Amino acid sequence: VQLVESGGGLVQPGGSLRLSCAASGGIFSMSAMTWYRQAPGKQREVVAAITVGGITSYADSVKARFIISRDNAKSTVYLRMNSLKAEDTAVYYCHADVRDLGMDYWGKGTLVTVSS
């Protein structure tokens, strides 16, 4: 099983990015998916999550700015990030929780830098 994130980069404050996380190994449709982020010198934190059934949840810091979605046909989860702020700068990680199998997986992360 592999999770591969993409879509990170440098963006100006107020800009937008869309992150993608593609899953291989046939586990995506049974996985709850979560985006985490880790800023320099800080602990990893939950950004947004989506259940197998499509129910979403967000950290207070990103509510109304970020949107998580999933495409089971493409085995991909997305994170649309709008109105980006300098404090959104972090490495963003994708996580899959396959509860039926009692296993979970992490991607290697993609760097998002918000700076003028």
Biotite code that builds the C-alpha atoms (Angstrom):
import biotite.structure as struc

atoms = struc.array([
    struc.Atom([0.000, 0.000, 0.000], chain_id="A", res_id=1, res_name="VAL", atom_name="CA", element="C"),
    struc.Atom([1.302, 3.438, -0.951], chain_id="A", res_id=2, res_name="GLN", atom_name="CA", element="C"),
    struc.Atom([-0.010, 6.942, -0.421], chain_id="A", res_id=3, res_name="LEU", atom_name="CA", element="C"),
    struc.Atom([1.523, 9.585, -2.667], chain_id="A", res_id=4, res_name="VAL", atom_name="CA", element="C"),
    struc.Atom([0.815, 13.251, -2.074], chain_id="A", res_id=5, res_name="GLU", atom_name="CA", element="C"),
    struc.Atom([1.199, 15.938, -4.722], chain_id="A", res_id=6, res_name="SER", atom_name="CA", element="C"),
    struc.Atom([0.236, 19.530, -5.386], chain_id="A", res_id=7, res_name="GLY", atom_name="CA", element="C"),
    struc.Atom([2.340, 21.347, -2.830], chain_id="A", res_id=8, res_name="GLY", atom_name="CA", element="C"),
    struc.Atom([4.423, 24.382, -3.636], chain_id="A", res_id=9, res_name="GLY", atom_name="CA", element="C"),
    struc.Atom([4.961, 28.068, -3.045], chain_id="A", res_id=10, res_name="LEU", atom_name="CA", element="C"),
    struc.Atom([1.892, 30.297, -3.046], chain_id="A", res_id=11, res_name="VAL", atom_name="CA", element="C"),
    struc.Atom([1.266, 33.892, -2.042], chain_id="A", res_id=12, res_name="GLN", atom_name="CA", element="C"),
    struc.Atom([-0.960, 34.772, 0.919], chain_id="A", res_id=13, res_name="PRO", atom_name="CA", element="C"),
    struc.Atom([-4.580, 34.710, -0.179], chain_id="A", res_id=14, res_name="GLY", atom_name="CA", element="C"),
    struc.Atom([-3.866, 32.181, -2.888], chain_id="A", res_id=15, res_name="GLY", atom_name="CA", element="C"),
    struc.Atom([-5.127, 28.642, -3.403], chain_id="A", res_id=16, res_name="SER", atom_name="CA", element="C"),
    struc.Atom([-3.706, 25.178, -3.877], chain_id="A", res_id=17, res_name="LEU", atom_name="CA", element="C"),
    struc.Atom([-5.191, 21.730, -4.319], chain_id="A", res_id=18, res_name="ARG", atom_name="CA", element="C"),
    struc.Atom([-3.380, 18.794, -2.779], chain_id="A", res_id=19, res_name="LEU", atom_name="CA", element="C"),
    struc.Atom([-3.961, 15.246, -3.977], chain_id="A", res_id=20, res_name="SER", atom_name="CA", element="C"),
    struc.Atom([-3.212, 11.921, -2.336], chain_id="A", res_id=21, res_name="CYS", atom_name="CA", element="C"),
    struc.Atom([-3.351, 8.853, -4.525], chain_id="A", res_id=22, res_name="ALA", atom_name="CA", element="C"),
    struc.Atom([-3.653, 5.473, -2.842], chain_id="A", res_id=23, res_name="ALA", atom_name="CA", element="C"),
    struc.Atom([-2.559, 2.158, -4.269], chain_id="A", res_id=24, res_name="SER", atom_name="CA", element="C"),
    struc.Atom([-3.109, -1.334, -2.933], chain_id="A", res_id=25, res_name="GLY", atom_name="CA", element="C"),
    struc.Atom([-6.884, -1.570, -3.128], chain_id="A", res_id=26, res_name="GLY", atom_name="CA", element="C"),
    struc.Atom([-7.613, -0.140, 0.330], chain_id="A", res_id=27, res_name="ILE", atom_name="CA", element="C"),
    struc.Atom([-8.942, 3.290, -0.544], chain_id="A", res_id=28, res_name="PHE", atom_name="CA", element="C"),
    struc.Atom([-12.680, 2.634, -0.618], chain_id="A", res_id=29, res_name="SER", atom_name="CA", element="C"),
    struc.Atom([-12.553, 1.111, 2.887], chain_id="A", res_id=30, res_name="MET", atom_name="CA", element="C"),
    struc.Atom([-10.346, 3.831, 4.353], chain_id="A", res_id=31, res_name="SER", atom_name="CA", element="C"),
    struc.Atom([-11.135, 6.895, 6.374], chain_id="A", res_id=32, res_name="ALA", atom_name="CA", element="C"),
    struc.Atom([-8.776, 9.538, 5.023], chain_id="A", res_id=33, res_name="MET", atom_name="CA", element="C"),
    struc.Atom([-7.177, 12.386, 6.907], chain_id="A", res_id=34, res_name="THR", atom_name="CA", element="C"),
    struc.Atom([-4.909, 15.258, 5.989], chain_id="A", res_id=35, res_name="TRP", atom_name="CA", element="C"),
    struc.Atom([-2.379, 16.231, 8.658], chain_id="A", res_id=36, res_name="TYR", atom_name="CA", element="C"),
    struc.Atom([0.224, 18.961, 8.626], chain_id="A", res_id=37, res_name="ARG", atom_name="CA", element="C"),
    struc.Atom([3.411, 19.673, 10.495], chain_id="A", res_id=38, res_name="GLN", atom_name="CA", element="C"),
    struc.Atom([4.929, 23.120, 10.611], chain_id="A", res_id=39, res_name="ALA", atom_name="CA", element="C"),
    struc.Atom([8.597, 23.642, 11.512], chain_id="A", res_id=40, res_name="PRO", atom_name="CA", element="C"),
    struc.Atom([9.111, 23.177, 15.233], chain_id="A", res_id=41, res_name="GLY", atom_name="CA", element="C"),
    struc.Atom([5.507, 22.125, 15.829], chain_id="A", res_id=42, res_name="LYS", atom_name="CA", element="C"),
    struc.Atom([3.647, 18.869, 16.357], chain_id="A", res_id=43, res_name="GLN", atom_name="CA", element="C"),
    struc.Atom([1.740, 17.191, 13.580], chain_id="A", res_id=44, res_name="ARG", atom_name="CA", element="C"),
    struc.Atom([-1.920, 18.199, 13.640], chain_id="A", res_id=45, res_name="GLU", atom_name="CA", element="C"),
    struc.Atom([-5.140, 17.142, 11.974], chain_id="A", res_id=46, res_name="VAL", atom_name="CA", element="C"),
    struc.Atom([-6.301, 19.454, 9.193], chain_id="A", res_id=47, res_name="VAL", atom_name="CA", element="C"),
    struc.Atom([-9.302, 17.683, 7.708], chain_id="A", res_id=48, res_name="ALA", atom_name="CA", element="C"),
    struc.Atom([-10.826, 14.224, 7.565], chain_id="A", res_id=49, res_name="ALA", atom_name="CA", element="C"),
    struc.Atom([-13.367, 12.345, 5.487], chain_id="A", res_id=50, res_name="ILE", atom_name="CA", element="C"),
    struc.Atom([-15.035, 9.089, 6.395], chain_id="A", res_id=51, res_name="THR", atom_name="CA", element="C"),
    struc.Atom([-15.730, 6.131, 4.128], chain_id="A", res_id=52, res_name="VAL", atom_name="CA", element="C"),
    struc.Atom([-19.259, 7.499, 3.779], chain_id="A", res_id=53, res_name="GLY", atom_name="CA", element="C"),
    struc.Atom([-18.102, 11.002, 2.902], chain_id="A", res_id=54, res_name="GLY", atom_name="CA", element="C"),
    struc.Atom([-18.682, 12.798, 6.190], chain_id="A", res_id=55, res_name="ILE", atom_name="CA", element="C"),
    struc.Atom([-16.136, 15.584, 6.609], chain_id="A", res_id=56, res_name="THR", atom_name="CA", element="C"),
    struc.Atom([-14.592, 17.385, 9.560], chain_id="A", res_id=57, res_name="SER", atom_name="CA", element="C"),
    struc.Atom([-12.094, 20.222, 9.855], chain_id="A", res_id=58, res_name="TYR", atom_name="CA", element="C"),
    struc.Atom([-9.744, 21.861, 12.291], chain_id="A", res_id=59, res_name="ALA", atom_name="CA", element="C"),
    struc.Atom([-11.112, 25.201, 13.471], chain_id="A", res_id=60, res_name="ASP", atom_name="CA", element="C"),
    struc.Atom([-8.128, 26.965, 11.924], chain_id="A", res_id=61, res_name="SER", atom_name="CA", element="C"),
    struc.Atom([-9.078, 25.882, 8.388], chain_id="A", res_id=62, res_name="VAL", atom_name="CA", element="C"),
    struc.Atom([-12.881, 25.781, 8.518], chain_id="A", res_id=63, res_name="LYS", atom_name="CA", element="C"),
    struc.Atom([-14.505, 27.724, 5.685], chain_id="A", res_id=64, res_name="ALA", atom_name="CA", element="C"),
    struc.Atom([-11.152, 27.874, 3.843], chain_id="A", res_id=65, res_name="ARG", atom_name="CA", element="C"),
    struc.Atom([-10.264, 24.231, 3.154], chain_id="A", res_id=66, res_name="PHE", atom_name="CA", element="C"),
    struc.Atom([-12.372, 21.513, 1.549], chain_id="A", res_id=67, res_name="ILE", atom_name="CA", element="C"),
    struc.Atom([-11.613, 17.799, 1.709], chain_id="A", res_id=68, res_name="ILE", atom_name="CA", element="C"),
    struc.Atom([-13.127, 15.441, -0.843], chain_id="A", res_id=69, res_name="SER", atom_name="CA", element="C"),
    struc.Atom([-12.595, 11.941, -2.145], chain_id="A", res_id=70, res_name="ARG", atom_name="CA", element="C"),
    struc.Atom([-12.969, 10.148, -5.455], chain_id="A", res_id=71, res_name="ASP", atom_name="CA", element="C"),
    struc.Atom([-13.214, 6.431, -4.825], chain_id="A", res_id=72, res_name="ASN", atom_name="CA", element="C"),
    struc.Atom([-13.032, 5.647, -8.546], chain_id="A", res_id=73, res_name="ALA", atom_name="CA", element="C"),
    struc.Atom([-9.610, 7.295, -8.666], chain_id="A", res_id=74, res_name="LYS", atom_name="CA", element="C"),
    struc.Atom([-8.536, 6.170, -5.174], chain_id="A", res_id=75, res_name="SER", atom_name="CA", element="C"),
    struc.Atom([-7.662, 9.773, -4.455], chain_id="A", res_id=76, res_name="THR", atom_name="CA", element="C"),
    struc.Atom([-8.392, 12.241, -1.684], chain_id="A", res_id=77, res_name="VAL", atom_name="CA", element="C"),
    struc.Atom([-8.097, 15.969, -2.251], chain_id="A", res_id=78, res_name="TYR", atom_name="CA", element="C"),
    struc.Atom([-7.584, 19.016, -0.109], chain_id="A", res_id=79, res_name="LEU", atom_name="CA", element="C"),
    struc.Atom([-8.618, 22.280, -1.663], chain_id="A", res_id=80, res_name="ARG", atom_name="CA", element="C"),
    struc.Atom([-6.981, 25.127, 0.231], chain_id="A", res_id=81, res_name="MET", atom_name="CA", element="C"),
    struc.Atom([-8.255, 28.662, -0.257], chain_id="A", res_id=82, res_name="ASN", atom_name="CA", element="C"),
    struc.Atom([-7.351, 32.005, 1.311], chain_id="A", res_id=83, res_name="SER", atom_name="CA", element="C"),
    struc.Atom([-3.999, 30.628, 2.350], chain_id="A", res_id=84, res_name="LEU", atom_name="CA", element="C"),
    struc.Atom([-2.130, 32.270, 5.198], chain_id="A", res_id=85, res_name="LYS", atom_name="CA", element="C"),
    struc.Atom([1.513, 32.225, 6.225], chain_id="A", res_id=86, res_name="ALA", atom_name="CA", element="C"),
    struc.Atom([0.550, 30.035, 9.170], chain_id="A", res_id=87, res_name="GLU", atom_name="CA", element="C"),
    struc.Atom([-0.646, 27.341, 6.764], chain_id="A", res_id=88, res_name="ASP", atom_name="CA", element="C"),
    struc.Atom([2.985, 26.739, 5.800], chain_id="A", res_id=89, res_name="THR", atom_name="CA", element="C"),
    struc.Atom([3.780, 23.124, 6.637], chain_id="A", res_id=90, res_name="ALA", atom_name="CA", element="C"),
    struc.Atom([4.426, 19.687, 5.273], chain_id="A", res_id=91, res_name="VAL", atom_name="CA", element="C"),
    struc.Atom([1.032, 18.135, 4.547], chain_id="A", res_id=92, res_name="TYR", atom_name="CA", element="C"),
    struc.Atom([0.614, 14.401, 5.046], chain_id="A", res_id=93, res_name="TYR", atom_name="CA", element="C"),
    struc.Atom([-2.066, 12.009, 3.901], chain_id="A", res_id=94, res_name="CYS", atom_name="CA", element="C"),
    struc.Atom([-3.214, 9.227, 6.250], chain_id="A", res_id=95, res_name="HIS", atom_name="CA", element="C"),
    struc.Atom([-5.406, 6.203, 5.584], chain_id="A", res_id=96, res_name="ALA", atom_name="CA", element="C"),
    struc.Atom([-7.172, 4.390, 8.420], chain_id="A", res_id=97, res_name="ASP", atom_name="CA", element="C"),
    struc.Atom([-8.347, 0.952, 7.337], chain_id="A", res_id=98, res_name="VAL", atom_name="CA", element="C"),
    struc.Atom([-10.278, 0.042, 10.467], chain_id="A", res_id=99, res_name="ARG", atom_name="CA", element="C"),
    struc.Atom([-11.648, -3.233, 9.129], chain_id="A", res_id=100, res_name="ASP", atom_name="CA", element="C"),
    struc.Atom([-8.072, -4.448, 8.797], chain_id="A", res_id=101, res_name="LEU", atom_name="CA", element="C"),
    struc.Atom([-6.730, -2.709, 11.876], chain_id="A", res_id=102, res_name="GLY", atom_name="CA", element="C"),
    struc.Atom([-4.066, -0.979, 9.824], chain_id="A", res_id=103, res_name="MET", atom_name="CA", element="C"),
    struc.Atom([-3.113, 2.532, 8.829], chain_id="A", res_id=104, res_name="ASP", atom_name="CA", element="C"),
    struc.Atom([-0.750, 4.123, 6.345], chain_id="A", res_id=105, res_name="TYR", atom_name="CA", element="C"),
    struc.Atom([1.047, 7.437, 5.861], chain_id="A", res_id=106, res_name="TRP", atom_name="CA", element="C"),
    struc.Atom([2.281, 9.271, 2.817], chain_id="A", res_id=107, res_name="GLY", atom_name="CA", element="C"),
    struc.Atom([5.663, 10.986, 2.729], chain_id="A", res_id=108, res_name="LYS", atom_name="CA", element="C"),
    struc.Atom([4.227, 14.473, 2.643], chain_id="A", res_id=109, res_name="GLY", atom_name="CA", element="C"),
    struc.Atom([4.174, 17.481, 0.366], chain_id="A", res_id=110, res_name="THR", atom_name="CA", element="C"),
    struc.Atom([5.494, 20.916, 1.323], chain_id="A", res_id=111, res_name="LEU", atom_name="CA", element="C"),
    struc.Atom([3.227, 23.949, 1.192], chain_id="A", res_id=112, res_name="VAL", atom_name="CA", element="C"),
    struc.Atom([4.884, 27.333, 1.617], chain_id="A", res_id=113, res_name="THR", atom_name="CA", element="C"),
    struc.Atom([2.750, 30.454, 1.881], chain_id="A", res_id=114, res_name="VAL", atom_name="CA", element="C"),
    struc.Atom([4.895, 33.520, 1.427], chain_id="A", res_id=115, res_name="SER", atom_name="CA", element="C"),
    struc.Atom([5.075, 36.741, -0.524], chain_id="A", res_id=116, res_name="SER", atom_name="CA", element="C"),
])
